[in-house]
Amino acid sequence: PAIYYYFASKDEILVGCTREALAATERYFAEEADERLDGRGRLEQFMLWFGESMTQPFGRCLVRVAEHDVEADTQAQLVAAKRVIYRRLRQLVEAGIADGSIAQCDANVAAFTIAGALGWLSHWHRAGGRLSARDAAAQVTSLLLRGLGAGGMKGKTL
C-alpha cells in the first residue's frame, strides 16, 4: 500500500521502471561509450553492458513486461522505450558495417536479434548461479558477434 502513495497504479510503476532503464541506457551512451573503438568494438561494449543490465531489476522490467498486459497509454510508452534500444543497437551495427568491422547484414534484423538474445538473460540468469551476470552477458555477446563477423554470410541474403 505504501508504494501507491507515490504511484497511482501498477502501470505507473512499470512506466517508472522502464524510464529508469531507458535513462541508464542514455547515460551509458553519454558517459561510457568509447568512441575510439570501431563499430564492432562499440557494439560489443554496449552488448556486454546491456546484457548485464538485463539481469538487474529495471532491465528485467524493461524486457519482461508484455505490452498487451497493460493499458494502451502504458503500452505506447513501453513500445517507445524499446524502440530507443533497438535504434541504438541498429546505429551501432550500421557503424560497424560502414567501417567494415561487421559484415553486411540487415541492421534492423541484427538489432532485434541482439536485443532479444540479451533480453532473454532476464528470464534464465540467476544471481548466485554458475555464471555471473557479466559472464553470461559475455558468452551471449561472443556467440552473437561471431555470427556478425566479417565474411559471415559473404554477402548472401536469405
Secondary structure, 3 states (H helix, E strand, C coil): CHHHHCCCCHHHHHHHHHHHHHHHHHHHHHHHCCCCCCHHHHHHHHHHHHHHHCCCHHHHHHHHCCHHHCCHHHHHHHHHHHHHHHHHHHHHHHHHHHHCCCCCCCHHHHHHHHHHHHHCHHHHCCCCCCCCHHHHHHHHHHHHHHHCCCCCCCCCCC
